[in-house]
Amino acid sequence: MKRCFVRFPGTNYPAIALPQHDNLANYLTVQNSMILFGCRTGICGTCLCLVEGDIPPANLEEREVLEILAPGNPQARLACQVDVTNDIAIAPFEE
């Protein structure tokens, strides 16, 4: 099974590895990431982050939330909704 690495540029957090097609939210904790979580269902927006890397596009529900929280930002994603298919880098969303 392919493993994908999630990096946190500009921080002291080490990269984490997870199985391809697994949900990013299942692996991020306060001990290994600066990305926080609330509902984990894609409606609260707590885990809004910037993602660099090749991953599947957001589904309709996620896109609707992103249009409210980060209109026009193609790197903005909800970490709880990300299907990790390749190595990525993430950072907190800052307005």
N, C-alpha and C positions, 0 to 999 in steps of 0.2 A: 504494500500500500504506500502510495506517495505521501510524503510529509511536506507540509508547507510551513514556512517560517514567517513569523510576524515580528517586524522590527519596530522600535520606538526611537526614531532619530532625535538627537538632541537631549536625550535623557540618560540616566544611568540604568534603566531597566534593560535586562538582557533579552535577546530575542527568545521567543517561545516557538515550539514546534507543535503542530497539530495535524491530524489526518486530513488529507484532501477531502473537500466537500463537507467538512464539519463546520458547525456554527461558531463563529468567533466568540460570542458571548459565553460559551461554555468554558472558555479557557482564561478569560481575563478576570483577575481578582485585584483587590486593593494592594496585595503584596507584589504583583508583577506588572501592573499597568496603571496609568494615570486616567484611564477612561472609566467613568463611573456608570452605574446601572440603576435603573428604577424598575420599571414594569417588565422588561425583557420581552415585550410583545410588539414593540415598534410604535407605540402610541404616545409615550411620555416625552421622548426626545432627550432624555438624560444622557444617553450614550452617543450623542451626535459627535462625529469625528471626521477627520480628513483621511482619506485612504489613497495611497499611491500604489498602483499595481493593477494587474489584469484580473478582475473578478466579474462575475455575472452582474448585469444591471439590476437596479432596484425594481421590485415588483410595484404594482399600482398603489397599494396601500402605503408602502414606504415612500414612494415618489410624492404622494400627497402630503405627507408629514414634512418631507424635505423642502417642498415648495413653500411651506410656512416658515420653517426654521432657518433655511439656508437657500433662499431663492437664487437660481442661476448658478450655483456652485457645483460643478460636475464632480468634484472630489468629495463632497459631503455625503456621508452615509450614516446609517444607524448601525452601530457595531452589533447589536443584537440580531440584525437581519442579514448580516454579511455571510455568504456562502464562500468560504475560503477555498479557492481552486488553484492558486499560485502564491508565491512569496509576495508579501505586501509590507508596506510601512504605514503606520497609523500615528496620528497626532490628535490632540484635543482640538475641537473646533473653537476658534476664537473670532469674535466679531470684530 
